[in-house]
Amino acid sequence: RERNSSGAKGAAEAAVVGTTITSGGGALVSSAMPGDLERAAYLAVRMPATFAAVSAALSWTREVCGEDFEIRNMLDLGSGPGTALWAAAQLFPMLASATAVERDARLIEMGRRLAVNSDCAAVRQARWLCSDLTAGLPAGQWELVVCSYALNEIGEAQRAALIAQAWAR
Protein backbone atom coordinates (compact mmCIF):
# COMPACT_ATOMS: atom_id res chain seq x y z
CA ARG A 1 0.00 0.00 0.00
CA GLU A 2 2.70 2.42 0.91
CA ARG A 3 4.35 1.88 -2.46
CA ASN A 4 1.10 2.61 -4.27
CA SER A 5 0.42 5.79 -2.32
CA SER A 6 4.03 6.88 -2.80
CA GLY A 7 3.77 6.22 -6.54
CA ALA A 8 0.51 8.14 -6.72
CA LYS A 9 2.05 11.01 -4.79
CA GLY A 10 5.06 11.00 -7.11
CA ALA A 11 2.80 11.06 -10.17
CA ALA A 12 0.86 13.96 -8.66
CA GLU A 13 4.10 15.83 -7.95
CA ALA A 14 5.26 15.24 -11.53
CA ALA A 15 1.98 16.65 -12.82
CA VAL A 16 2.37 19.74 -10.62
CA VAL A 17 5.95 20.23 -11.82
CA GLY A 18 4.88 19.87 -15.45
CA THR A 19 2.01 22.33 -15.00
CA THR A 20 4.21 24.83 -13.18
CA ILE A 21 6.90 24.69 -15.85
CA THR A 22 4.60 24.90 -18.86
CA SER A 23 1.94 27.33 -17.58
CA GLY A 24 4.08 30.45 -17.81
CA GLY A 25 1.88 32.58 -15.61
CA GLY A 26 3.87 35.69 -16.47
CA ALA A 27 4.94 36.35 -12.90
CA LEU A 28 8.16 35.32 -11.24
CA VAL A 29 7.70 31.94 -9.61
CA SER A 30 9.49 32.08 -6.26
CA SER A 31 10.08 28.35 -6.11
CA ALA A 32 8.80 26.12 -8.89
CA MET A 33 10.06 23.06 -7.03
CA PRO A 34 9.79 23.55 -3.27
CA GLY A 35 10.83 20.02 -2.28
CA ASP A 36 13.06 17.14 -3.23
CA LEU A 37 10.08 15.07 -4.37
CA GLU A 38 9.27 17.72 -7.00
CA ARG A 39 12.93 17.81 -8.04
CA ALA A 40 13.00 14.02 -8.38
CA ALA A 41 9.82 14.20 -10.46
CA TYR A 42 11.52 16.79 -12.68
CA LEU A 43 14.55 14.55 -13.17
CA ALA A 44 12.35 11.58 -14.06
CA VAL A 45 9.69 13.27 -16.18
CA ARG A 46 10.74 16.69 -17.46
CA MET A 47 14.51 16.34 -17.85
CA PRO A 48 14.32 13.76 -20.68
CA ALA A 49 11.75 15.86 -22.54
CA THR A 50 13.77 19.04 -22.04
CA PHE A 51 16.92 17.25 -23.21
CA ALA A 52 15.09 16.14 -26.38
CA ALA A 53 13.75 19.65 -27.06
CA VAL A 54 17.11 21.36 -26.51
CA SER A 55 18.90 18.70 -28.58
CA ALA A 56 16.45 19.24 -31.46
CA ALA A 57 16.93 23.02 -31.33
CA LEU A 58 20.73 22.71 -31.22
CA SER A 59 20.72 20.12 -34.02
CA TRP A 60 18.69 22.49 -36.17
CA THR A 61 21.10 25.32 -35.31
CA ARG A 62 24.07 23.19 -36.30
CA GLU A 63 22.35 22.16 -39.55
CA VAL A 64 21.58 25.77 -40.48
CA CYS A 65 25.07 26.99 -39.57
CA GLY A 66 26.87 24.13 -41.29
CA GLU A 67 28.68 21.01 -40.19
CA ASP A 68 31.85 22.98 -39.41
CA PHE A 69 29.94 25.07 -36.87
CA GLU A 70 31.40 24.40 -33.41
CA ILE A 71 30.66 25.73 -29.95
CA ARG A 72 33.53 25.94 -27.50
CA ASN A 73 31.81 27.68 -24.59
CA MET A 74 28.26 28.19 -23.43
CA LEU A 75 26.03 29.87 -20.89
CA ASP A 76 22.93 28.03 -19.72
CA LEU A 77 20.38 30.31 -18.05
CA GLY A 78 17.84 28.63 -15.80
CA SER A 79 19.96 25.52 -16.07
CA GLY A 80 18.06 23.30 -13.67
CA PRO A 81 20.21 20.19 -13.30
CA GLY A 82 22.24 21.06 -16.42
CA THR A 83 20.02 19.53 -19.07
CA ALA A 84 21.15 21.88 -21.86
CA LEU A 85 24.80 21.31 -20.90
CA TRP A 86 24.37 17.61 -21.63
CA ALA A 87 22.61 18.30 -24.94
CA ALA A 88 25.30 20.76 -26.07
CA ALA A 89 28.09 18.38 -25.07
CA GLN A 90 26.53 15.65 -27.20
CA LEU A 91 26.20 17.85 -30.27
CA PHE A 92 29.33 19.98 -29.95
CA PRO A 93 32.31 17.77 -29.08
CA MET A 94 34.62 20.82 -29.00
CA LEU A 95 32.70 22.26 -26.01
CA ALA A 96 35.44 23.19 -23.56
CA SER A 97 33.70 25.30 -20.92
CA ALA A 98 30.23 25.95 -19.61
CA THR A 99 28.57 28.28 -17.14
CA ALA A 100 25.22 27.31 -15.64
CA VAL A 101 22.98 29.79 -13.85
CA GLU A 102 20.22 28.35 -11.65
CA ARG A 103 18.33 29.87 -8.72
CA ASP A 104 17.65 26.54 -6.96
CA ALA A 105 20.70 25.47 -4.95
CA ARG A 106 19.39 21.89 -4.65
CA LEU A 107 19.05 21.59 -8.44
CA ILE A 108 22.63 22.84 -8.73
CA GLU A 109 23.70 20.15 -6.27
CA MET A 110 21.84 17.51 -8.30
CA GLY A 111 23.36 18.84 -11.52
CA ARG A 112 26.86 18.63 -10.09
CA ARG A 113 26.25 15.05 -8.93
CA LEU A 114 24.99 14.06 -12.39
CA ALA A 115 27.87 15.86 -14.12
CA VAL A 116 30.48 13.69 -12.41
CA ASN A 117 29.43 10.89 -14.79
CA SER A 118 29.77 12.91 -17.98
CA ASP A 119 32.34 12.04 -20.64
CA CYS A 120 32.63 15.77 -21.38
CA ALA A 121 35.05 17.80 -19.26
CA ALA A 122 32.98 20.96 -19.85
CA VAL A 123 29.99 19.32 -18.16
CA ARG A 124 32.05 17.85 -15.32
CA GLN A 125 33.84 21.15 -14.69
CA ALA A 126 30.95 23.51 -15.38
CA ARG A 127 30.89 26.73 -13.42
CA TRP A 128 27.59 26.77 -11.48
CA LEU A 129 26.15 30.07 -10.26
CA CYS A 130 23.21 30.27 -7.88
CA SER A 131 21.37 33.35 -9.10
CA ASP A 132 17.97 34.54 -10.22
CA LEU A 133 17.76 35.36 -13.93
CA THR A 134 16.27 38.78 -13.18
CA ALA A 135 19.45 39.74 -11.26
CA GLY A 136 21.40 40.10 -14.52
CA LEU A 137 23.87 37.93 -16.36
CA PRO A 138 27.34 37.00 -15.19
CA ALA A 139 30.26 38.75 -16.84
CA GLY A 140 31.68 37.00 -19.86
CA GLN A 141 31.12 36.17 -23.49
CA TRP A 142 29.80 32.91 -24.88
CA GLU A 143 29.39 31.36 -28.29
CA LEU A 144 26.12 29.78 -27.18
CA VAL A 145 23.54 31.09 -24.72
CA VAL A 146 20.63 28.80 -23.85
CA CYS A 147 17.55 29.83 -21.91
CA SER A 148 14.65 27.52 -22.54
CA TYR A 149 11.73 26.91 -20.21
CA ALA A 150 12.99 29.30 -17.54
CA LEU A 151 11.73 32.15 -19.71
CA ASN A 152 8.20 31.14 -18.70
CA GLU A 153 9.04 31.80 -15.05
CA ILE A 154 9.58 35.55 -15.40
CA GLY A 155 7.36 38.44 -16.39
CA GLU A 156 7.15 39.76 -19.93
CA ALA A 157 9.24 42.90 -19.36
CA GLN A 158 11.90 40.93 -17.45
CA ARG A 159 11.89 38.31 -20.21
CA ALA A 160 12.49 40.94 -22.90
CA ALA A 161 15.37 42.47 -20.90
CA LEU A 162 16.95 39.06 -20.29
CA ILE A 163 16.75 38.12 -23.98
CA ALA A 164 18.34 41.46 -24.96
CA GLN A 165 21.18 40.93 -22.47
CA ALA A 166 21.71 37.34 -23.58
CA TRP A 167 21.71 38.29 -27.25
CA ALA A 168 24.44 40.87 -26.58
CA ARG A 169 26.69 38.13 -25.17
Solvent accessible surface area in square Angstrom, and as a share of the most:
residue,aa,sasa,rsa
1,R,250,0.91
2,E,148,0.66
3,R,204,0.74
4,N,115,0.59
5,S,69,0.45
6,S,69,0.44
7,G,46,0.44
8,A,64,0.50
9,K,117,0.50
10,G,20,0.19
11,A,65,0.51
12,A,55,0.43
13,E,31,0.14
14,A,15,0.11
15,A,63,0.49
16,V,84,0.48
17,V,1,0.01
18,G,15,0.14
19,T,89,0.51
20,T,35,0.20
21,I,9,0.05
22,T,76,0.44
23,S,74,0.48
24,G,27,0.26
25,G,70,0.67
26,G,33,0.32
27,A,67,0.52
28,L,78,0.39
29,V,43,0.25
30,S,106,0.68
31,S,57,0.37
32,A,14,0.11
33,M,16,0.07
34,P,97,0.61
35,G,23,0.22
36,D,68,0.35
37,L,74,0.37
38,E,24,0.11
39,R,21,0.08
40,A,48,0.37
41,A,10,0.07
42,Y,19,0.07
43,L,49,0.24
44,A,75,0.58
45,V,78,0.45
46,R,39,0.14
47,M,31,0.14
48,P,76,0.48
49,A,53,0.41
50,T,9,0.05
51,F,62,0.26
52,A,60,0.46
53,A,43,0.33
54,V,8,0.05
55,S,18,0.11
56,A,64,0.50
57,A,57,0.44
58,L,10,0.05
59,S,46,0.30
60,W,162,0.57
61,T,39,0.23
62,R,40,0.15
63,E,130,0.58
64,V,94,0.54
65,C,70,0.42
66,G,28,0.27
67,E,132,0.59
68,D,139,0.72
69,F,61,0.25
70,E,34,0.15
71,I,2,0.01
72,R,118,0.43
73,N,37,0.19
74,M,0,0.00
75,L,0,0.00
76,D,4,0.02
77,L,0,0.00
78,G,27,0.26
79,S,6,0.04
80,G,7,0.07
81,P,0,0.00
82,G,0,0.00
83,T,4,0.02
84,A,5,0.04
85,L,1,0.00
86,W,70,0.24
87,A,0,0.00
88,A,0,0.00
89,A,17,0.13
90,Q,124,0.55
91,L,36,0.18
92,F,1,0.00
93,P,101,0.63
94,M,107,0.48
95,L,9,0.04
96,A,75,0.58
97,S,58,0.38
98,A,7,0.05
99,T,9,0.05
100,A,0,0.00
101,V,3,0.01
102,E,14,0.06
103,R,61,0.22
104,D,24,0.13
105,A,64,0.50
106,R,80,0.29
107,L,5,0.02
108,I,8,0.04
109,E,71,0.32
110,M,14,0.06
111,G,1,0.01
112,R,126,0.46
113,R,137,0.50
114,L,62,0.31
115,A,3,0.02
116,V,109,0.63
117,N,116,0.60
118,S,8,0.05
119,D,147,0.76
120,C,26,0.16
121,A,42,0.33
122,A,2,0.01
123,V,1,0.00
124,R,106,0.39
125,Q,138,0.61
126,A,14,0.11
127,R,122,0.45
128,W,21,0.07
129,L,44,0.22
130,C,82,0.49
131,S,38,0.24
132,D,41,0.21
133,L,16,0.08
134,T,55,0.32
135,A,80,0.62
136,G,26,0.25
137,L,23,0.12
138,P,22,0.14
139,A,90,0.70
140,G,36,0.34
141,Q,146,0.65
142,W,29,0.10
143,E,88,0.39
144,L,24,0.12
145,V,40,0.23
146,V,16,0.09
147,C,28,0.16
148,S,47,0.30
149,Y,74,0.28
150,A,12,0.10
151,L,37,0.19
152,N,50,0.26
153,E,28,0.13
154,I,4,0.02
155,G,12,0.12
156,E,137,0.61
157,A,85,0.66
158,Q,76,0.34
159,R,61,0.22
160,A,63,0.49
161,A,53,0.41
162,L,6,0.03
163,I,84,0.42
164,A,65,0.50
165,Q,76,0.34
166,A,16,0.12
167,W,226,0.79
168,A,80,0.62
169,R,75,0.27
